Amino acid sequence: MNFEKYYTNRAKPLQASGIREMFKLMADPAVISLAGGSPDPDLFPTEELSEIAADILKNDGKKALAYGTTDGYGPLKEELKKRAEKVDSFTSEDKIIITTGGQQGLDLAARVVVEDNEDIVVEAPSFVGTLNSLRSVRANLIGVPMDSDGMNMEKLEETLKNRKVKLIYTIPNFQNPTGITMSLEKRKKMLELAKKYDCLIMEDNPYGDLRFGGEYVPTIKSLDTEGRVIYVSSMSKILSPGLRVGYIVCRAELCDKIEIMKQVNDVHTPCLTQMIACEFLKRYNIDDYIKKACEVYGRKCRFMLDCMDKYFPDGIEWTKPEGGLFILVTCPDTIDAVKLSEIAIKEYKVAFVPSNNFATDMSAKTSSFRLNYSTMPEDKIEEGIKAVGAMLTDMLK
Ligand SMILES: Cc1ncc(COP(=O)(O)O)c(C=O)c1O
């Protein structure tokens, strides 16, 4: 049976992400994966979480297994509110709701504010999960290129002047896929432009805690006095992605609307995982775990950068992140990163993600690709980078 004719116009633009396809090939244990976006599983506090899960099911099982409220488990909301307050991303006019991962927060916000064919600005390149959420609400995606300190503000202003943009989507800290952090000046400028051209900003900050270099930069939400910023964050990268606990903070009125959208979407995020996350925050100091993660990612990132210096040929450029999980590599235009990644996985058993996956137009040619340093041990990082370097040297001959 051909189902094509049954698909809605919302579902039609959704394509299988190359990353998901790549995960299938990566099932081969011989493959060195520099393609993932996960935190290092060795950092998951499995013992602490299993003890907490057992305690909850034993002592509070009826609550953990019952229906909960859509806006989230109250004590967890309080704990996460405290974290958001720490970075001034929560004011007395705001509300918080727990979402099923940050992904759901981004998707719900898109569903609430984006109309068919509306112009939405995204960083070029950007996170595929949000691009797909925006595609599924039939947004017209406009990519604004990135400089080494965040979105190009001249291009942003030109776009806002010439189009009727409703929303700007940004990942200001250790962006996925570039690893770039937006400067404070640009954060202020983005807010000023949003005000001038009357649009909202969706600030996605799942990596903000994972800083291992440079100086802290305030969130855009903390600079916002009008309520233009919808702030989305998550426990995925600092505790565990499998718990699926994220949150959204924005002005109460907008938050109420998002809550109704969530109700029709999944009723609520599972009580059990919310209670586990909450109890972890109460029993342990998560900042100790974050500190350890930053040490590990900082070390692995420096190691990967050193390997790239050693093995990559001249003419290749790459970003130098101050946190997060990713480095973006840009090759001369003669290199097709999609072909490169196909050869890399089949012949060299190394996986990385070509940037077309992060583009508004996935079919456009790209000469850049994303590397991840969080999941592989250092010997595998070196082996993988050495192989990529050899391929690039060969291709550039
Ligand atoms: C930029 C960005 N935003 C949001 C998410 C969603 O993460 P989660 O739904 O696990 O919180 C991710 C995950 O990789 C991401 O990279």
The ligand as a Tripos MOL2 file, in Angstrom:
@<TRIPOS>MOLECULE
LIG
   16    16     1     0     0
SMALL
NO_CHARGES

@<TRIPOS>ATOM
      1 C1         20.4640   22.2290   20.6910 C.3       1 LIG1
      2 C2         19.6140   21.1520   21.2600 C.ar      1 LIG1
      3 N1         18.4260   21.4690   21.7640 N.ar      1 LIG1
      4 C3         17.6320   20.5550   22.3090 C.ar      1 LIG1
      5 C4         17.9870   19.2230   22.3420 C.ar      1 LIG1
      6 C5         17.0030   18.2540   22.9100 C.3       1 LIG1
      7 O1         17.4860   17.5090   23.9250 O.3       1 LIG1
      8 P1         16.5260   16.7400   24.9310 P.3       1 LIG1
      9 O2         15.2000   16.6080   24.2730 O.co2     1 LIG1
     10 O3         17.1820   15.4410   25.1710 O.co2     1 LIG1
     11 O4         16.4380   17.6070   26.1360 O.co2     1 LIG1
     12 C6         19.2270   18.8290   21.8240 C.ar      1 LIG1
     13 C7         19.6310   17.4210   21.8260 C.2       1 LIG1
     14 O5         20.5900   16.9880   21.2550 O.2       1 LIG1
     15 C8         20.0670   19.8300   21.2690 C.ar      1 LIG1
     16 O6         21.2610   19.5360   20.7480 O.3       1 LIG1
@<TRIPOS>BOND
     1     1     2 1
     2     2     3 ar
     3     2    15 ar
     4     3     4 ar
     5     4     5 ar
     6     5     6 1
     7     5    12 ar
     8     6     7 1
     9     7     8 1
    10     8     9 2
    11     8    10 1
    12     8    11 1
    13    12    13 1
    14    12    15 ar
    15    13    14 2
    16    15    16 1
@<TRIPOS>SUBSTRUCTURE
     1 LIG1         1 GROUP 0 **** ****
